[in-house]
Amino acid sequence: MDFSQRSYQPELLDGDNISQEDIHRNMQELNTINSWLGGHAITLSGFRKLLPHSNSSAIHICEIGCGGGDNLLTIQKWCQQQGVDLFITGIDSNPYCIEVASQTLPAQNSQLIVSDYRNIQFPQKPDIIFSSLFCHHFSDKELVKQLQWMKMNARTGFFINDLHRHKIAYHSIKYITALFSNSHLVKNDAPLSVARSFSKKDWQKLLHNAGITNFSLHWKWAFRWLITVPSI
């Protein structure tokens, strides 16, 4: 496989007619992968980095492509421990994902929306918007518009947690999921997600094309990028 450029082979998860059971199993295993390989810790790091920039007494955070809500739950638990008032919005176009999220997240101080994020108009903009393992589902052209949308709609800033395209990451997750996964979606899509993901130069070009200059871009274990963009 050529890792010098992104693959655009479609993932199974982006197809139609995926059963509710398969979606539920996929979300459960993604949560496990994020827990084992540090994905949740990276999401929390992005949130904590932007939090001091906010002037709000209660933080409104929004995740686009929220899946089963496990990232939002990680942030919610941390905020409870730290005494930070939090309101949660989760957006996903797949109703089965939102169903899983509704069972994951507390009903109080949260809202879950079945929609393409591009169709959302906020009555009041969230303080922080983020995505995790979401960007690699889109083309470069779509991503430039997505970056611009996130910047326009976040009062404090936005961050992104996504994969680093690398042969070690590709082969490692391929072998791990082949051995331990019970989901055909995860077995197919986990290595393909790496092939569809990004190099450092990819992110620099995407952010430049979106007109965003005030960003930080950091490599994180295990083969992730954390991009943070404050609005101020």
N, C-alpha and C positions, 0 to 999 in steps of 0.2 A: 504494500500500500504506500502511496505517495503522501507523506505528511507535510510536504512543502505548501500545500494549499488545502482549503476546506473541501470536504466531501458534501455533496448535496443529495446523496441517496436518502430517500424518505425513511423516516422511522415508523415502525408499526404503530406507535402511540398516536401519531398524527393522522392515522387512517380512520375510516368510518367503520361503524358496526363492531366496535370492540365491546365485549360483554362487560356487564357490571362487575362480575366476579374477577375477571382479568384486571380491570382497573383497580379494584380493591387490593388484589395481591401485589400489583405493580407499586402502588403507593406504599404499602407496608414494607416492601423490600427496599425501596428508595430511602425510606426513613432509616432503615437499618444501615444502609450504605453510608448515608450522611452522618450517622452516629459513629460508625466505626472509623471512617476515613476523614473525619474532621470537618465535614461540610457545614454542620450546624454551628460549630465554633467560628467558622469564617463568616457566616451570616451575622452572628452576634457581634463579631469584631467590626463589621461594616456599620451596624446600628450604633454601637458605642462610639465609633469615630465621629458620626454625624450628630449624635445627641447633644453635645455641648454647644452646637451652633443654633439650637432651637430656643426660641423665647417663650414657647408655650408651656403652660403649667401642666397640661395633659397632652401627651404626645399622640398624634394620629398617624399610624403607620399603615401603609398599603402595600401588599404584595401582588404583583401581576403574574399570572400563571402560578397560582398558589398551590395547586395540586391538593394533597391531603391535609395541608395546614400545619405540617410538622415544623417548618421554619418559623412560622408565626407563634406557635406554641413555645418554641425555644426562647423567643424574645419575650413573650408574655410571662414566662416563669422567671426570667432574669429580672424583669421590671417589678414583679411582685416582691422578690427578694430585696431589691434596692429601694422600694417605696416609690416607684415611678408610676404615675397614672398613665394608663395606655388605652387607646381605642384602636381596634383592629378592623381593617377592611381587607378581605381576600377576594380576588377576582380570578375566575377561570372559566373558559368557554365550555368545559366539559362538565355536565351536570353530575356525573358520577363522582368526579373529583370533589366537587362542592359537597356532595353527600358525605364523603369521607371526612372532609374538613369540618362539617357540622357536628360530627361525632367526636372530633379531636379537640376543637376549640370550645371554650366556655361561651355560653349564649350571651352572657352579660358583657356589655361593652365591645361587641364585635358585630360585624355584618359580613355576609358572604354573598357574592353576586355571580350569577351565571351569565357571562357576557364576554365577548371579545373586548379586551381592555381599551381598544381604540374607539369603542362606542360609548365609553363612560364620560359623563360630564359631572364633575363633582360640584355640589352646592357650596362646599368649602374645601379647598385643596388640602390634601394630607400634608403633614410636616415632612415625612420621609416616605419615599417610594423605593421599592427594591424588587429585584428578581433573583431567583436562584435556579440554575440549570434550565433556564428558559430561553436565553438568547440564541443558543445554538440551533433552535428549531426554525430560525428565520434566515432569509437571505441577507446579504450585506446591505442591499438597498432598503429592505424592510427595517433592518437594525438601525440605520441612520435615522429614520423617522421615529423609531422607538426611543432612541436616545433623546431626541428632541422633545418627544412627548413627555418623557419622564422629567426632563429639566423644566419644561413649561408648567407641569402640574404639581411639582413638589415645592413646598414653601421653604423647607430647610435644605433639602438636597436629596440625592438618590445614590444608591449603590447597587452593584451587580456582583454576584458570585457565580462564576461559570468555569468551565473546564479548560485546561491547557492541552492543546493538540500535541501529543508526543507519543512516540512509538512505545516507550515503556508504559505509559498510562494505558494505551490501547491494549497491549498484550496482557498487562496485569489484570485489568478489569475483565477482559475476555476469559481468562483462566479462572478467576475468582467466581464469576457468575456461572460459568460452566459447571463448576464443582458444587456450588452452594445454593444457587437460585432454583426456585420451583416455578418461576414465571418465564414463559416463553417471550414475553415482551421485554423483560429485563435482560435475558440472555442475548436477544437480538439487538436491543437498542442501547445498552450500556456501552459496548465498544464502538458502536456507530456514533453515539453522542460525542465520543472523544474525536473521532474522525471529522465530525461536523464542527468541532469547536475551534479555538483561537490560539494564535501565537501572539507574542507581545506586539509585533509589527502590525498584525491585524487590528488590535485594539487601538493602537495609536492612529492608524489610518481612519478607522470608523469614527473615533472621537473628533479627529480633525475635520472629517467630512460633515459631521453634525454641528460644527462650529463651537465645539466645547474645548476650552483650553485649561480651565482650572480643575484639573483632575489629578488623582493619584492612582497609580497602577502598581499593584504588588503581587508577586508570586507567592502562593501559599501551598503548603503540604495538604493533601496529596494531589499534586498537579491541578491546581486551581489558580484562577486570577480573581483578585478582589479590586474592583474599580469603585472609587468613591468620588462623588462630584457634589461639593457644597454649592448652594445657590448664592451664597454671599461671597 
